[in-house]
Amino acid sequence: MVANPNLMGKLPKPRFNLKSPKAEKETLIFMIFRYRGKRLQYSTGLNIHPKEWDAHSQRPFAKARRQDLFLIERELDNLAIYCRDIFIEADYGSISLEEFKKQLDFKTGKIEADPVLDPILTEDRISSIQPTFFEFIDREIEEMIATGMKRGSLKVFKLHAEIIKEFGRETFPKRKQFDYEDVDWNFRLKLIDWLTERHVQLAYGNKTLKILRQFLERAKRKKLHRNTDYQGVGWVVTQKKAVGQKIVLTCEELEILVNLNLKGYLAKVRDICLIGAGTGQRYSDFSRYNPENFYRTINNIPILSVISTKTDTPAKIPLNLFPWLLPVLEKHNYATPKMSMQKFNDGIKQVCKLAGFD
């Protein structure tokens, strides 16, 4: 019989508090984790000034150029994940408070686990605590979702994680994957050759290399491996500077595009270009417009309201600067047609050639 998920209790979540919330200097952050009538108070070993602490979110305030605050937030997120994992692995909290703390000390690296002295660390438990690299990638993506990573960033990690896994399955057929210690300079060369055979563009391939290193670095911080061969400079492929010039379309040339008789794919490309040019935003922003981004002022001026994906800053753009912009938006019900950047870049070159642009 399958249990009704609506009747299942929620997983307990740890709380993070300051030891002295009104202190004039840095104070200790400690964790409280309650489950099944038990209460664990655990020192994080982290200190922060109360003025830099958000009591509502139980995390440091996000401040520009404050990597120390970001690292504290990451460590607290890791602790929350560790508590959840231990709780689930121990048959949803069916262990003593002492055993729970011991497992948490092991996860955080405060102690080294001994399977002989520690009865909970059976062979299956050790396997679950020490995941393979592919298992770790899946867990990290789950953590990214749980901690509210932006949809765009999460999509990038998911996409390149699948590329990394596909490479592992094809390159290591006997094991169907690779592990932490396999990644070295020769591994890098194999991955570059594999990406090149698939005609992957340089910037896209470099992104895969960077994401791979980020996963390895996250795993190293969690003491899952000691490999350092992936670190250092020269890991990504250097891009040669292209000889040429940037192409800028004038207002007159945009008018030519508006009046160009196109159908199907190229008409869609042309409209996406006009929407981007007319609103002056990055592709990552103008490619995701929807009706909720548009409104009219009291004076009936049409406005685009959008928050930049890259800078996370809001922008409001009047839409009455070009006479052709509103008709294009209305044609698509104020939603940008869906298309990958690569297809758009290929298509806009064809459109401009048809328009007679040099």
Helices and strands as residue ranges (DSSP letters): G 5-7, E 15-18, E 27-35, E 38-48, G 50-52, E 53-54, E 59-60, H 67-89, H 97-107, H 123-129, H 133-146, H 151-171, G 180-182, H 185-197, H 202-221, H 251-259, H 264-279, H 283-286, G 291-293, E 294-296, E 302-307, E 314-318, H 325-331, H 341-354
